[in-house]
């Protein structure tokens, strides 16, 4: 009797698609919904892993925009938020943070509650890493934030492909205004006395709603803009949720991956790069993580981008050694009806 599995390709089965393929030969993992070409204007944003993505796209010859370049002669520009992304907005960890930034850009909102201090100097709590020692004055900080939002309006109007890496579901939020911050109080600067900043874990529904609203704002800047999403494979550094950091990380990444899967439906102008899957693939046996089990190695980043660029005919895949065959005696001691499907693999 025929089954739905009889004619499926090798990529549809775990044994041939993952275990026997190994980490470097994941055929068919990237299936483009639209073409990415070198003549597109690209903007990048997201959590820390997005910095790798931006560098790789530039290296492949794509036109990655930067509307706030570092001033000439600045030593260590990355420490001041330059040369990281297409704008000087620093890391954007959550869908809420992205939605907030796009709203503020569209409305020129400066958010006076986002002024924190350290050693008597003001810090922009929405971009706490751009001036490590703080600003000389509140006037300077607000002027530079207004300039930043003005440059972002130009960025989003010109962008044809917006590349965003989702990182976290945990955040710190102003209890009165709802403003979300990228760092906890006290990490880089301190909120004013009386400001209540609370810990928050965004739900699936909230993340999906924020991503949907952010997408609508991007398309308002440029109706032809396309969106390329990925989920960061980098675990949480720490969690204030009360859970173990491992379960908190798993919950966060699972939520974000599910959000992306839902968001992709009926949106042909949105695509996904499976960076999370490539790096955490069990066949890799952890080789794409540094000894701290958190930082992604250059080898892992290169593999993610090679898979993506090859799928878009922007670069060839490096030569792959044949994977070692699995032992025929391999057995799974668990009772798992789902595993019976493998028997029908062509």
Buried (B, 14 or more C-beta within 10 A) or exposed (E): EEEEBEEBEBBBBBBBBBBBBBBBBBBEBBEBEEEBEEEBBBBBBBBBBBBBBBBBBBEBEBBBBBBBEBEEEEEEBEEBBBBBBBBBBBBBBBBBBBBBBBEBBBEEBBBEBBBBBBEEBBBBBBBBBBBEEBBEEEEEBBEBBEEBBEBBBBBBEBBBBBBBBBBBBBBBBBEEEEBBBBBBBEBBBBBEEEBEBEEBBBEBEBBBBBBBBBBEBBBEBBEEBBBBBBBBBBBBEEBBBEEEEEEBBBBBBEBBBBBBEEBBEEEEBBBBBBBBBBBBBEBBEEEBBEEEEEBBBEEBBBBBBBBBBBBBEBBEBEEEEEBEEEEEEEEEEEEEEEEEBEEBBE
